[in-house]
């Protein structure tokens, strides 16, 4: 049986680095308790309440990108990390993606 952890926290808007730090700590704690999959909330890296296209442009990024690189770095002791992320494609078209980071790949 695979143990799954649901991570819930209050991400800070536009504070990706500190949000990633908190997520890493939560992922390590979940792994220490036997979780093989950690599911984070939507917009966990960027924070919620993006109210305009201009704000979205400030935090949107490609997948793969810097955030997925950081998440993969701390997924070492898990099988998967699931995270929806705001991504940017074609300059101004935004989509929400849910992706799995698999340490075996």
N, C-alpha and C positions, 0 to 999 in steps of 0.2 A: 504494500500500500504506500502511496506517495502522500507525504504531508505537505499541505498547502497553507501558506500564511497570507492573510490579507492585511496589508500595511495601511494604516489610516493616520494621517497627520495633517497639520495645517501649513501647507507650503506658502512661503512668502513670495508675493508677486514680484517678478523681475529679479529674484535672488537665486538664480540657477545654481551657483557654486555652493551656497549654504544649503539649498534644498538637496543637492546631490550628496553632500556630506551627511545630512540627516538620513537620507535613503540608504546610504552605505551602512551606517550604524544599525538601522533597522534590519537590513538584509543580513548582516553578520549575526545579529541577535536571533533572527528567525532560523538561520542555518544552525546556530549553536543548539537550538531547541529541536532540530531534526527536520526542518522544512527543506524541501527540494525545489519548491516554487514559491516565489513571493510576487504578489500582485499589488501594484501601486495604483493609486487613484489617477483619474484623468488630470492632465496638466500638473502632475506632481513636480516636475522639474521647473516649471515656469510660474506656478501659482495660478489661481483661478481669476475670474473677473476681468478678462481682457475685453475692453469695451470698444475698441476701434481697430480699424485696419492698420493704423500707424503703430498702435501698441503691439499688435500681432506681428508686424514686421520686425519689431525690436527683439522678439524672442523666438521667432520661427527659425527652424533650421532643417537642413536636409537629413534624410535617413538613408544610409548611415551618415553620421556626423560626429561632432565633438561630444554630444551627450551620450550617444550610443557607445562611443569609445570609452567614456568614463564608466558607464554602467557595466560594460563587458569586463572592465578591469576589476570591479568588485564582485562580479558574479562567480569568482573562482571557486567558492565553496557551496554553490548552489548548482542545480542542474539547469534551471531556467529562471529568468526574471521577466515578468510581463509588465509592460508599461505603455500606456497610450501617450503619445507625444504630439505636440503641434509641429507640423513640418511645413516647409515652404517648397513649392514646385512652380516652375514657370514664372518665377518672379513675384506674382501677386495672387496666385491661386493657393488657398490653404485647405489642408485636409487633416483630419485627426486619424492617426494610425495606431493600431495596437500591434505590438510586435513582441516576439519572444527572443531573448538572448540565450543562446544555448552554448554552454562552455565547451561542449564536445566538438564544436565546429570551429 
